[in-house]
Amino acid sequence: MTLLRGENLCKTYPNGTQALSQINFSVEEGEFLVVIGLSGSGKSTLLRCINQLHPISSGAIHFEQQRLDQLHGRALRQQRSRIGMIFQQFNLIPRKSVLTNVLAGALASTPIWKSLLGLYSKKQQQQALAYLRIVGLEHKAYVRADNLSGGQQQRVAIARALMQNPKILLADEPVASLDPSTSHSVMKYLQKINRELGVTVICNLHFLSLVRTYASRVLALKDGKIVYQGAPEDIDEQWFKTIYGEEAVEVSIN
């Protein structure tokens, strides 16, 4: 079943920079799609256009049989709550506990006054602990977020996104700030969520070694245009040069 579809997506910023040009793609339910390309190729812009953090200039985004780009106000907020987002920077509240940071993911379904007072239901707290268990951090629930390592903080961010009960999870360079061993740890948890919870994942990555390990399908961008869609194992040296340039050298994360 097609969960997400982009038709002729274009994004031009006010300064005239065209970040995306005639992007056409579809994402099937349960996929682990990885988007690759050089910095500035349009990867982050694409993810932000999908969840409407950046409005598209033209084209259409279909999500769960609705035109996401045509929604506004409450209707947009409701649909956006079905799209979790993980950023390169963890964006946690440093002095708050891990559990409180995860519960912040339930803001869309919690009255503002309750969230301000920290009055989350018992069910929400149990759900937050369950998601922390999934990412291997239940034992850190009452530790302050700023006492965790970078990899642990990113895993908290993943658990927070899961509190939205998302149908799709967008991960924008989730391991860019992490060392190689920690990168695999975070990617394995994203893979676990994809396989065991059935959450569709779209993830931006730089390293092809990670792409070949975790992606079910790859979409490559160059100068805001799609230059490759297909299986990760089909990206040979010639495709690598096409995507990254003739002078590029592949670097692996083991």
Rosetta blueprint (number, residue, H / E / L):
1 M L
2 T E
3 L E
4 L E
5 R E
6 G E
7 E E
8 N E
9 L E
10 C E
11 K E
12 T E
13 Y L
14 P L
15 N L
16 G L
17 T L
18 Q E
19 A E
20 L E
21 S E
22 Q E
23 I E
24 N E
25 F E
26 S E
27 V E
28 E E
29 E L
30 G L
31 E L
32 F E
33 L E
34 V E
35 V E
36 I E
37 G L
38 L L
39 S L
40 G L
41 S L
42 G L
43 K H
44 S H
45 T H
46 L H
47 L H
48 R H
49 C H
50 I H
51 N L
52 Q L
53 L L
54 H L
55 P L
56 I L
57 S L
58 S E
59 G E
60 A E
61 I E
62 H E
63 F E
64 E L
65 Q L
66 Q E
67 R E
68 L H
69 D H
70 Q H
71 L L
72 H L
73 G H
74 R H
75 A H
76 L H
77 R H
78 Q H
79 Q H
80 R H
81 S L
82 R L
83 I E
84 G E
85 M E
86 I E
87 F L
88 Q L
89 Q L
90 F L
91 N L
92 L L
93 I L
94 P L
95 R L
96 K L
97 S E
98 V H
99 L H
100 T H
101 N H
102 V H
103 L H
104 A H
105 G H
106 A H
107 L H
108 A H
109 S H
110 T L
111 P L
112 I H
113 W H
114 K H
115 S H
116 L H
117 L H
118 G L
119 L L
120 Y L
121 S L
122 K H
123 K H
124 Q H
125 Q H
126 Q H
127 Q H
128 A H
129 L H
130 A H
131 Y H
132 L H
133 R H
134 I H
135 V L
136 G L
137 L L
138 E H
139 H H
140 K H
141 A L
142 Y L
143 V L
144 R E
145 A H
146 D H
147 N H
148 L L
149 S L
150 G H
151 G H
152 Q H
153 Q H
154 Q H
155 R H
156 V H
157 A H
158 I H
159 A H
160 R H
161 A H
162 L H
163 M L
164 Q L
165 N L
166 P L
167 K L
168 I E
169 L E
170 L E
171 A E
172 D E
173 E L
174 P L
175 V L
176 A L
177 S L
178 L L
179 D L
180 P H
181 S H
182 T H
183 S H
184 H H
185 S H
186 V H
187 M H
188 K H
189 Y H
190 L H
191 Q H
192 K H
193 I H
194 N H
195 R H
196 E H
197 L L
198 G L
199 V L
200 T E
201 V E
202 I E
203 C E
204 N E
205 L L
206 H L
207 F L
208 L H
209 S H
210 L H
211 V H
212 R H
213 T H
214 Y H
215 A L
216 S L
217 R E
218 V E
219 L E
220 A E
221 L E
222 K E
223 D L
224 G L
225 K E
226 I E
227 V E
228 Y E
229 Q E
230 G E
231 A L
232 P H
233 E H
234 D H
235 I L
236 D L
237 E H
238 Q H
239 W H
240 F H
241 K H
242 T H
243 I H
244 Y H
245 G L
246 E L
247 E L
248 A L
249 V L
250 E L
251 V L
252 S L
253 I L
254 N L
